[in-house]
Amino acid sequence: MKTVFTNGCFDIIHRGHLDLLEYCRRIGDRVVVGLNSDDSTRKLKGDLRPINTEADRKYLLESLVYVDEVIIFNEETPYLLIKSIKPDIIVKGGDYFPEDVVGSDIAQVVIFDYVNGYSTTKKIQDISSR
């Protein structure tokens, strides 16, 4: 059984998130999502985030057919979580180099290209400007 790990804030679920999670499911048998806690999200995204609580974000992710398990972490990076899960593959969205991804010393890293036009920050800006 091949375990795939990905992580993020998943503050407002959008098409880009779903495409990423569907991709994780396609390449693995078990998908584990590391979810930034509310405190961790604030540190990364600023005092106005998250929009949704960690409990709500976890519930939404667990409701998706692509996701098998969601684990909230409070650290700046999910390194300790990755170390404990020992996934076969880590999937990260964006323009990272595999060797720069946290956990690249533990598992194979696959970079998933962002879906153009989809980001939580952009969604919030679009809503605010209406």
N, C-alpha and C positions, 0 to 999 in steps of 0.2 A: 504494500500500500504506500503510495507516494503522497507525502504531506507537503502542501504549499502554504507558505506564510506571506501575508502582506500586512501593512500597517498604515495608519493614518488617523486623522481627526474625524473624517466622515461626518462633518457638521450638518450640512444640508445635502442629502443624497441626491445625486444627479446622474445623468446618462454616462458621464465619464467614469464614475464610481462603478456603475453597473457593468459597463464594458470590461473594466479591470477585474472585477470579481468573477464575471463569466469566464474570462480568459484563465483565471486561476483554476476554476473548476475544470476547464477543458484540458489543462496540462497535469492535473493531479486528481487524486481520489478523495483527499480530505483537505478542506480549506480552513485555515485558522487565521483570524483577523486580530491583530494587535491594535487596540483602540486607545488613543490618547485620552487620558482622564481629563476632567474639566480643568484642573490646575495645569496640567501639561499643555493642554490646548491654549490656555490663556498665555502661558509663557512663550509659545510659538507664534500665536496669531494676534495677541494683544488683548487688552482688558474687555473689549466688546464681544469677545468670542469665548466660549462657543455660544451659538444661538440656541441649540438644543442641548439638554443635559446629557451627561454620559449614560445615564440609565435609559433615556429615550433613544439615543444613538445606538446603544447596544441592542435594545429591543428591535429596532428597525433592521439592523444588520442580521440579527438572528432569524428574522422573518424571511430573509431572502433564501431562495432555493440553492444559491451558489455557495452559501456559507454554512460550515459545520459547527464552528465554535468561535466565540468572540471573547477575548481576554483584555480587560482594561489594565493599562499600565500607567504609572505615574512618573516614571523617569523621563529624562530628556530624550533618550533613545530606547528602542526596544531590545537592546543587546542582551540583557539578562533573560528576558522572555524568550528570545530566539535560542539562547543557550539552553534553556530548560526544555523547550519544545523539540529542538533538534530537527527542523524541517529538512526535507530533501531539496526544496527550491524556495528561494525568496523572490517575490515579484515586487518590483518597485516601479511606480509610474513616473515618467518624466525624462529629464535629460541627464540622468546620472551616468557615471561610468561604473560598471559592475564592481570594480575593485574599491570604489569609494562608498559603497552601500554598507551600512551597519549590518554585521553578520556575514559578510562575504568570506570570512575565515571559517565559517561554520557550515555553510550550504552554498550550492550553486545559485547564482543571481541571474535573474532574467529581467530586462528592462522592458516595460510595456509603454509604448508611445502614448502620450496624452491624446485625448480626443479633443480636437480643436474646438475652442469656444465654450468648453465646459470647465468651470472651476467654481468652488463655493464663494471665493472672494469676488469673482466677477458677478455671480448671481446676486450677492448682497449689494454690490454697487449698482446693478441694474434696478433692483427693487428700490433702493434709496433715491435714485434719480427720477423716479416716476412721479 
